Amino acid sequence: MNGPTLYVSDLDGTLLGEDSQLSAVTVATLNRIIGELGGLFTVATARTPATVVPLMQEVHARLPFIVIGGSAMWNPVTGCYEHTRGIDDMTVNAVADVFDRRGAHPFIYRRHGSSLLHTHHYGPLSPQEERFIAARQQLPLKKFFLDDREYRHSDDEALLIFSMNKYAVLKAIAGDLKASVPTCSVMLYHDIFDESEGYLEIFTAGTSKAGAIAELAREVGARRVVVFGDNRNDIAMMQAADHSVAVGNAFPEVKAAASEVIGPNTADSVPRWIEAELIQS
């Protein structure tokens, strides 16, 4: 294809190493890709800017990050949210009702102003959730509101309803949501370190990383899209891309969906692949 290529990488298990950080080699290679080689590079992740911004702080990023599973973009130059896709109040209540019937309690993520994220939760917290909150409690771009009896209601735009639990529990909830709440999109996937644990993300209908990537590609004038991933929630964006690359540590289904398989995330495989392609082109 003639025209520039947009390169988009997932973070956890793909661009990040075993320590869930960017290695010095990855940072240096990405900066060469963006600067010297003029490549169009960004990330697409389920994470929020609260953790994406610190992870990417040494990368000279120019393009928006696709965050919160495609429900928003984050401009690293202005430090603001862009192109948000909110969940309407009726859907928020319908989803919360499903969780209530299953005895579970999700987090509701809401954009507060141009750059903050307020995360509301009601009910008891599991040890996993307590660890999750403790690791993010002091992040400047996110504020938690716990044991919030009014967590369903706010003037702020809801971007994500999120839950972590045993995969079997979340699978049952996901099934209920798909059967009874057509105004939402549901993404269920395993934890990359423990398959018995899972994550459930609920967005407004039609939201996906694939859709956000297509929107960004149009904005930057890219004629070709190459994506990189490792987990089952990356398959949709792989199917929509012109070329898809699975890292060597990816789930078997992800490798089967990809155009090719490269080395693992622990070997700086994604930036090395992009660098090699740009040098050859």
N, C-alpha and C positions, 0 to 999 in steps of 0.2 A: 504494500500500500504506500502511495505517496503521502507526504505530510508527516507531522511529528507523532511520536508514540507517547502515550501516557502510561507510565509504570505505576502500579498501585499494589502495595503490600499490606497484608494483615500484619499485626504486631506479635501477639503471644504465640509462641511456638513456630514463628515464621521469621520475622525480622529480629525479634529479641532472642537473646541467648538463653542458656539453661538457668541463668540467674535472673531472668526476666528484665534484663537491661540491654541497651545497645553496647556492643563492644567498641573499643577504640578503633578497630579496623573498620567496622561497619560505619561509624561516624565519619571517618576520614574518607572512605570510599563514596559514601552518599554525598558528601560535600564536593568531591571531585565530579561526581555525576551531575549535580545541580549547577556547579560553577563552571569548571573548565570544559566539561563536555556538553553543557547546555541541556541536560535531560529534564524531562517533565516527570517529577516524582512526588508521590504523596502516599499516605497510609489510609487504610480503611479498617476500622476496628469497632468492636462493641464497647470499648472503653469510653469514658468521658474525658473532656479536656483536662479535668482535675489531675488525671494521671498521665494523659498523653503529652501535655505540655512539658512537664518535668523530664519525661523520657526523651523527648525530641529537642530539648533545649540547646544542645550543641550542634544540631543539624541546621544548616542555613536554608530552612524551608521557605519556599515562595508560594506554593499552592496551598489552598485550604486542606485541612485534614478532614476526612470523612469519619465522623464520630457517632457514638450511640447507635450503632448498627445501621447507619444511613438516615437517621431521623434528623440529623443536623450536620452542618459543616462548621469548622472552626478556622477562622482566619488567623494564622500565626503572626501576621504583620500588624494587624489592628488589635488583636486580642479580643475578638468578638465572635459571637455566634452568627451564622448566616444560613439561609435556606432551611429553616426549621419546619418540621412536619409534626404538628401537635395532635394529641389524642383528645377528642371532644369529651365533655363531662359525662354524657350519657354512656359512652363506651367505658370510661374510667369506672363508673359505678357498676356497670354490668360485669366487668372483669373482677372488681373487688368482691362482688357477690359470689362469683365462682370460687374464688379463693376462700371466702368465708365458709362456704359449704364444705370445703375440703379441710377446714381447720388450719389454713395456712395464712400467712401475712406477707404480702409483697412490699417492696419499696416502690414509691412513686417519685420519679425524677421530674422536676419542673424547672424550666428556664426562668430565672429571676433577673430581669434587666437584660443588658446586652452581653454579660460575661459570666454571671454566676449561675450555679445549679443548686437548687434546694431539693434535698432528698428526704421524703416523709415516710414514716413507718409507724405502725400501730401494733401493739401486742408483744408477746415474748420474743426474745432473740435466741437463735440457736448459737452454739459455740462457734460455728463457721461464720455466722453473720456478725458475731461480736468481733472476731478477728478481722473480718472484712472492714468493719467500721473503724476499728482501732488503727488500721493501716492508712486510713483516709481522713481521719478526724481533723487533722491539722492542715489539710490541703487548702490553699487560699481560694480555689475556684469552686469549692463544694462545701455546703453546710448541711448537717444532718438535723432533722427534727424527729426525735424518737418519742415513742409512746404518745403520739399525736392523735387524739381521738377524732380530730377533724381532717385526717390525712387525705380523705377523698376530695376535699373541697378547697379550692384556692383560686385566686384571680390569675395566678401564673400558669403559663402554658405547659401542660404535661407532655413530655417527649418520650418517656419510657416507663413501663411498669416491669419490675425486675424481681426475680426470686432465685434463690439458691437453696437446694435441698437434695435429698436422695433422688437420683434420676427417675426411679420408678414412681415416686410421688409426683414429680413434675410432669411426667408423661401422662398421668391420669388427669391432671389439671389442664394440660395442653389439649387433650382430647375433648374435655368439656368445653373449652374455649372455642375450638374449631367448630363444635357442633352447635353452639348457642350464641356466639358473639361474632357475627360476620363482619362487623366494622373494625376488627382488629387483625393484625398480622402476628403470627406466633412463631418464635424461633426457639427450638429446644436443642440443646447439645450437651455432650459429656464434658466433664472436666478433663483437661489434657493430662493431668497427673494421676487421677483416680476416676476410672470410668463408672464407679458406683455413685459418684456425685454428679450433679448436673446443674445447668443454668437455664432459666426460662426468661425470654425477653418478649415483651408485648409492645407493639407499636400501632400507630394508626394504619388502617388497611393500605396496602400497596407500598409500604416502606421497606427498603432493602438496601444493602450496600451496593448491589448491582445497579439499582435505579439511580442512586446518588453518583456512582461512578460515571454512568452515561450522561448525567446532567453536567458533571464537571468536564467530561471530555468535550461536550459541545461548547462549553464556555471557553476552554483553552484552545479550541480548534484542532484537537487531536483526531487523526484519521485511523488510529490503531490503538487498541488498549491491551496491555499485558498485565495480568494479575498474578499474585503469589499467595499461597495459603497452605494451611495444614489441617484445619478442622472441618467438621461437617457443615458448619454454618458458612463456609467459604465456597461451597459447591455451586450455589446459585450465581455468584459473581464469576466463577470460572466458566460456567456454561454460557454466560452472556459476553465474555471477553473474546477478542480476536485470537489471543494466545494465552493459555493458562499454565502455570508452573506450580507443582507441588514440591515442597521440601521433602527430604528423605525421611524425616520423622513423622510425616503426615499419616492420618488414618488411611487404611486401604481403600475406602470408598473415594477419598479425596484424590489419591494417586490415580485411581481408575478414571476419574472425571477430568484429569489434567491432560494437557497436550504433551507435557513432558515432566519428568521427575529429576530433580537435581540433588545436591548434597544436603545435609541436615542444617537446621538453624544454628547449630553450634559451630559451624564452619564458615560463617559470614557468607553463606551461599547466595542469598538474594542480591546483595549489592555487587558481588563479584560477577554474577550472571549479567546484570544490567550493564555494568562497566564494560564487560567483554563485548556485548552486543553493540553498544554505542561506538566503541573503538572500531569494530568491524564495519559499521554502516557508513 
